[in-house]
Amino acid sequence: MIKHFCAYRGCNNLVDVGSRYCAAHSEYGMKKEQDRQRQYDSHVRLTRDAEYHGFYLIPEWDRMKLFIRGKYRGLCLWSYYQEQTLAELEEVHHIEPLRIAWEKRLTIGNLIPLTHEFHMMVEAEYKKGNMPAMQRELWRLLDRWEREFGGRGG
């Protein structure tokens, strides 16, 4: 099993890929995730994307997120391919946003696992007007994963 360092700053404990924090820091990790989710909800889901917020509460979305986690082995594809590092996925990004392609909201080829940091970077590029180029890059990452790992336990 591939290991990486605990995400707690300064901790040198090794944890399995798919986990972010060691046993000593797991409570810290849960609190951090709850805070991050609360902030995301108040600043994005309940303001900018209020009309789409309900989608993120349905069981189908929860099942799809679990499927994506398994398919991509819990990894952020941007970190894996662009940064050559192993980072656990924290969010599932719609490459074509809900407001543009509602019909693709549960389409596997429209979903990519990312860390929160890279999700925010992608969203910032979208806002700058670089959506088409960023989308092409995200689809390229999905295609690369399929070529390298598709059909082999993914």
KESE-461121 format. One record per residue (C-alpha): residue number from 1; residue in one letter; x, z, y. Coordinates in nm, 2 decimals, always signed. Each point is the difference from the previous one (the first is absolute). Layout:
BEGIN
<r num="NUM" residu="A" px="X" pz="Z" py="Y"/>
...
***
This chain:
BEGIN
<r num="1" residu="M" px="+0.00" pz="+0.00" py="+0.00"/>
<r num="2" residu="I" px="+0.13" pz="-0.09" py="+0.34"/>
<r num="3" residu="K" px="+0.05" pz="+0.29" py="+0.24"/>
<r num="4" residu="H" px="+0.05" pz="+0.05" py="+0.37"/>
<r num="5" residu="F" px="+0.06" pz="+0.29" py="+0.23"/>
<r num="6" residu="C" px="-0.28" pz="+0.23" py="+0.11"/>
<r num="7" residu="A" px="-0.15" pz="-0.12" py="+0.33"/>
<r num="8" residu="Y" px="+0.04" pz="+0.35" py="+0.16"/>
<r num="9" residu="R" px="+0.28" pz="-0.04" py="+0.25"/>
<r num="10" residu="G" px="+0.33" pz="+0.15" py="-0.13"/>
<r num="11" residu="C" px="-0.13" pz="+0.06" py="-0.36"/>
<r num="12" residu="N" px="+0.22" pz="-0.15" py="-0.27"/>
<r num="13" residu="N" px="-0.23" pz="+0.05" py="-0.29"/>
<r num="14" residu="L" px="-0.08" pz="-0.32" py="-0.20"/>
<r num="15" residu="V" px="-0.36" pz="-0.10" py="-0.07"/>
<r num="16" residu="D" px="-0.16" pz="-0.28" py="-0.20"/>
<r num="17" residu="V" px="-0.10" pz="-0.32" py="+0.18"/>
<r num="18" residu="G" px="-0.37" pz="+0.05" py="+0.07"/>
<r num="19" residu="S" px="+0.06" pz="+0.35" py="+0.13"/>
<r num="20" residu="R" px="+0.13" pz="+0.08" py="+0.35"/>
<r num="21" residu="Y" px="+0.08" pz="+0.37" py="-0.01"/>
<r num="22" residu="C" px="+0.15" pz="+0.23" py="-0.25"/>
<r num="23" residu="A" px="-0.18" pz="+0.30" py="-0.13"/>
<r num="24" residu="A" px="+0.15" pz="+0.22" py="+0.27"/>
<r num="25" residu="H" px="-0.14" pz="-0.22" py="+0.28"/>
<r num="26" residu="S" px="-0.32" pz="-0.14" py="-0.16"/>
<r num="27" residu="E" px="-0.22" pz="+0.23" py="+0.22"/>
<r num="28" residu="Y" px="+0.18" pz="-0.12" py="+0.31"/>
<r num="29" residu="G" px="-0.06" pz="-0.36" py="-0.12"/>
<r num="30" residu="M" px="-0.38" pz="+0.06" py="-0.05"/>
<r num="31" residu="K" px="-0.03" pz="+0.16" py="+0.35"/>
<r num="32" residu="K" px="+0.19" pz="-0.29" py="+0.16"/>
<r num="33" residu="E" px="-0.22" pz="-0.26" py="-0.18"/>
<r num="34" residu="Q" px="-0.32" pz="+0.18" py="+0.11"/>
<r num="35" residu="D" px="+0.13" pz="+0.01" py="+0.36"/>
<r num="36" residu="R" px="+0.09" pz="-0.36" py="-0.01"/>
<r num="37" residu="Q" px="-0.33" pz="-0.10" py="-0.14"/>
<r num="38" residu="R" px="-0.19" pz="+0.21" py="+0.26"/>
<r num="39" residu="Q" px="+0.20" pz="-0.16" py="+0.28"/>
<r num="40" residu="Y" px="-0.05" pz="-0.35" py="-0.14"/>
<r num="41" residu="D" px="-0.38" pz="+0.06" py="-0.03"/>
<r num="42" residu="S" px="-0.03" pz="+0.12" py="+0.36"/>
<r num="43" residu="H" px="+0.22" pz="-0.26" py="+0.16"/>
<r num="44" residu="V" px="-0.08" pz="-0.31" py="-0.22"/>
<r num="45" residu="R" px="-0.29" pz="+0.03" py="-0.24"/>
<r num="46" residu="L" px="-0.24" pz="+0.18" py="+0.22"/>
<r num="47" residu="T" px="+0.09" pz="-0.18" py="+0.32"/>
<r num="48" residu="R" px="+0.14" pz="-0.35" py="-0.03"/>
<r num="49" residu="D" px="-0.15" pz="-0.07" py="-0.34"/>
<r num="50" residu="A" px="-0.31" pz="+0.21" py="+0.01"/>
<r num="51" residu="E" px="-0.23" pz="-0.27" py="-0.13"/>
<r num="52" residu="Y" px="+0.22" pz="-0.04" py="-0.31"/>
<r num="53" residu="H" px="+0.06" pz="+0.37" py="-0.06"/>
<r num="54" residu="G" px="-0.28" pz="+0.02" py="-0.26"/>
<r num="55" residu="F" px="+0.18" pz="-0.24" py="-0.23"/>
<r num="56" residu="Y" px="+0.29" pz="+0.24" py="-0.04"/>
<r num="57" residu="L" px="-0.24" pz="+0.26" py="-0.14"/>
<r num="58" residu="I" px="-0.15" pz="-0.19" py="-0.28"/>
<r num="59" residu="P" px="+0.10" pz="+0.05" py="-0.37"/>
<r num="60" residu="E" px="+0.10" pz="-0.37" py="-0.04"/>
<r num="61" residu="W" px="+0.27" pz="+0.05" py="+0.26"/>
<r num="62" residu="D" px="+0.13" pz="+0.31" py="-0.17"/>
<r num="63" residu="R" px="+0.02" pz="-0.19" py="-0.33"/>
<r num="64" residu="M" px="+0.17" pz="-0.29" py="+0.16"/>
<r num="65" residu="K" px="+0.26" pz="+0.22" py="+0.16"/>
<r num="66" residu="L" px="+0.07" pz="+0.16" py="-0.34"/>
<r num="67" residu="F" px="+0.03" pz="-0.35" py="-0.16"/>
<r num="68" residu="I" px="+0.25" pz="-0.11" py="+0.28"/>
<r num="69" residu="R" px="+0.20" pz="+0.32" py="-0.06"/>
<r num="70" residu="G" px="+0.03" pz="-0.09" py="-0.37"/>
<r num="71" residu="K" px="+0.06" pz="-0.37" py="+0.05"/>
<r num="72" residu="Y" px="+0.29" pz="+0.06" py="+0.23"/>
<r num="73" residu="R" px="+0.13" pz="+0.31" py="-0.17"/>
<r num="74" residu="G" px="-0.07" pz="+0.22" py="+0.30"/>
<r num="75" residu="L" px="+0.25" pz="-0.19" py="+0.21"/>
<r num="76" residu="C" px="-0.01" pz="-0.13" py="+0.36"/>
<r num="77" residu="L" px="+0.09" pz="-0.36" py="-0.04"/>
<r num="78" residu="W" px="+0.14" pz="-0.03" py="+0.35"/>
<r num="79" residu="S" px="+0.25" pz="+0.28" py="-0.07"/>
<r num="80" residu="Y" px="+0.08" pz="-0.15" py="-0.34"/>
<r num="81" residu="Y" px="+0.07" pz="-0.35" py="+0.11"/>
<r num="82" residu="Q" px="+0.09" pz="+0.02" py="+0.37"/>
<r num="83" residu="E" px="+0.18" pz="+0.33" py="+0.01"/>
<r num="84" residu="Q" px="+0.13" pz="+0.00" py="-0.36"/>
<r num="85" residu="T" px="-0.12" pz="+0.37" py="-0.03"/>
<r num="86" residu="L" px="-0.25" pz="+0.17" py="-0.21"/>
<r num="87" residu="A" px="-0.29" pz="+0.15" py="+0.19"/>
<r num="88" residu="E" px="-0.34" pz="+0.12" py="-0.12"/>
<r num="89" residu="L" px="-0.30" pz="-0.19" py="+0.12"/>
<r num="90" residu="E" px="-0.21" pz="+0.20" py="+0.24"/>
<r num="91" residu="E" px="-0.25" pz="-0.26" py="+0.11"/>
<r num="92" residu="V" px="-0.15" pz="-0.32" py="-0.12"/>
<r num="93" residu="H" px="-0.01" pz="-0.26" py="+0.27"/>
<r num="94" residu="H" px="-0.24" pz="-0.29" py="+0.03"/>
<r num="95" residu="I" px="+0.21" pz="-0.30" py="+0.08"/>
<r num="96" residu="E" px="-0.30" pz="-0.18" py="+0.14"/>
<r num="97" residu="P" px="-0.18" pz="+0.28" py="+0.19"/>
<r num="98" residu="L" px="-0.35" pz="+0.11" py="-0.08"/>
<r num="99" residu="R" px="-0.12" pz="-0.12" py="+0.34"/>
<r num="100" residu="I" px="+0.12" pz="-0.35" py="-0.08"/>
<r num="101" residu="A" px="-0.05" pz="-0.03" py="-0.37"/>
<r num="102" residu="W" px="-0.26" pz="+0.25" py="-0.11"/>
<r num="103" residu="E" px="-0.06" pz="-0.20" py="-0.32"/>
<r num="104" residu="K" px="+0.37" pz="+0.07" py="-0.11"/>
<r num="105" residu="R" px="-0.03" pz="+0.38" py="+0.04"/>
<r num="106" residu="L" px="+0.04" pz="+0.05" py="-0.37"/>
<r num="107" residu="T" px="+0.21" pz="-0.30" py="-0.09"/>
<r num="108" residu="I" px="+0.33" pz="+0.10" py="-0.17"/>
<r num="109" residu="G" px="+0.19" pz="-0.29" py="+0.17"/>
<r num="110" residu="N" px="-0.10" pz="+0.13" py="+0.34"/>
<r num="111" residu="L" px="+0.13" pz="+0.36" py="-0.06"/>
<r num="112" residu="I" px="+0.36" pz="+0.12" py="+0.02"/>
<r num="113" residu="P" px="+0.14" pz="+0.35" py="-0.05"/>
<r num="114" residu="L" px="+0.20" pz="+0.14" py="+0.30"/>
<r num="115" residu="T" px="+0.13" pz="+0.32" py="+0.13"/>
<r num="116" residu="H" px="-0.17" pz="+0.13" py="+0.31"/>
<r num="117" residu="E" px="+0.31" pz="-0.09" py="+0.21"/>
<r num="118" residu="F" px="-0.01" pz="-0.36" py="-0.12"/>
<r num="119" residu="H" px="-0.37" pz="-0.03" py="+0.03"/>
<r num="120" residu="M" px="+0.02" pz="+0.10" py="+0.36"/>
<r num="121" residu="M" px="+0.28" pz="-0.25" py="+0.05"/>
<r num="122" residu="V" px="-0.21" pz="-0.28" py="-0.15"/>
<r num="123" residu="E" px="-0.30" pz="+0.10" py="+0.22"/>
<r num="124" residu="A" px="+0.22" pz="+0.00" py="+0.31"/>
<r num="125" residu="E" px="+0.11" pz="-0.36" py="-0.09"/>
<r num="126" residu="Y" px="-0.36" pz="-0.10" py="-0.04"/>
<r num="127" residu="K" px="-0.08" pz="+0.14" py="+0.34"/>
<r num="128" residu="K" px="+0.30" pz="-0.19" py="+0.16"/>
<r num="129" residu="G" px="-0.15" pz="-0.33" py="-0.12"/>
<r num="130" residu="N" px="+0.23" pz="-0.03" py="-0.30"/>
<r num="131" residu="M" px="-0.28" pz="+0.03" py="-0.26"/>
<r num="132" residu="P" px="+0.05" pz="-0.35" py="-0.16"/>
<r num="133" residu="A" px="+0.37" pz="+0.05" py="-0.05"/>
<r num="134" residu="M" px="-0.04" pz="+0.35" py="-0.13"/>
<r num="135" residu="Q" px="-0.27" pz="-0.10" py="-0.23"/>
<r num="136" residu="R" px="+0.22" pz="-0.28" py="-0.15"/>
<r num="137" residu="E" px="+0.27" pz="+0.26" py="-0.05"/>
<r num="138" residu="L" px="-0.23" pz="+0.25" py="-0.17"/>
<r num="139" residu="W" px="-0.14" pz="-0.27" py="-0.23"/>
<r num="140" residu="R" px="+0.36" pz="-0.10" py="-0.08"/>
<r num="141" residu="L" px="+0.07" pz="+0.36" py="-0.11"/>
<r num="142" residu="L" px="-0.31" pz="+0.00" py="-0.22"/>
<r num="143" residu="D" px="+0.10" pz="-0.34" py="-0.15"/>
<r num="144" residu="R" px="+0.36" pz="+0.13" py="-0.07"/>
<r num="145" residu="W" px="-0.14" pz="+0.31" py="-0.18"/>
<r num="146" residu="E" px="-0.22" pz="-0.22" py="-0.21"/>
<r num="147" residu="R" px="+0.29" pz="-0.23" py="-0.09"/>
<r num="148" residu="E" px="+0.23" pz="+0.29" py="-0.09"/>
<r num="149" residu="F" px="-0.24" pz="+0.25" py="-0.15"/>
<r num="150" residu="G" px="-0.34" pz="-0.16" py="-0.05"/>
<r num="151" residu="G" px="-0.14" pz="+0.03" py="-0.35"/>
<r num="152" residu="R" px="+0.26" pz="+0.26" py="-0.10"/>
<r num="153" residu="G" px="-0.18" pz="+0.33" py="+0.03"/>
<r num="154" residu="G" px="-0.08" pz="-0.05" py="+0.37"/>
***
